[in-house]
Amino acid sequence: MPAPRTTSARAARRARCASLRRAPHGGVAGALTVAALLGTLAVEATAQERVSLEVGTVLATNSRTHFDAQLAGMRTQLERLFRYSSYQLVKQEQSDVSCGKPASFEIPGGRRLRVMPKQARGGRVSLNLALMKDSHVLMNTDLTLGKRGLIMVGGPRYENGVLIIWIGARRMPEASIVPPALEVQAPPTAGSTQAAGAIE
């Protein structure tokens, strides 16, 4: 009979319209949740980037002619940047830290050098350097080192010469960083309270 078919067709259309009205809310919520999770992972990945730092201190003087064999690898740089007849390694330290976490190195003469990696991208590492003595900040600067980058800072007087401080930084291999797992599920259906994504 025609009447029942018309009623059934109207009911089907109403059901489809109701489904279409509900579906976008779940889809948008799912997309926003996934986007939020990906943003969180990006922040965590930056925080997990680890940097290997090396700080060395050299005593440079004109009291004699001498070059410490331990400094052979940087002889060219030292003699090009400075004009002393003697270079003696005083101290060398190494530390591995995550971006955003400072490392502290003792410098002869009661000084302390704080090195904080800010970002590591590709072969470049951005650092904040702060040289302090007691509560006084003697130097505070930001810089970026390239791949296998090294910077030398000459300055504070010590004993019968001056101290030359070198700072090296390199990004550690990604294989040593274990990222959190991301499980992305399908957007929830209408009436469902299931999360769109989860980090385990």
ABEGO torsion letter per residue (X at the ends): XAAAAAAAAAAAAAAAAAAAAAAAAAAAAAAAAAAAAAAAAAAAAAAABBBBBBBBBBBBBAABBBBBAAAAAAAAAAAAABBBABBBBABBBBBBBBBGBBBBBBBBGGBBBBBBBABBBEABBBBBBBBBBEABBABBBBBBBBBGBBBBBBBBBBEABBBBBBBBBBBBBAAABBBBBBBBBBBBBBGBABBABBBX
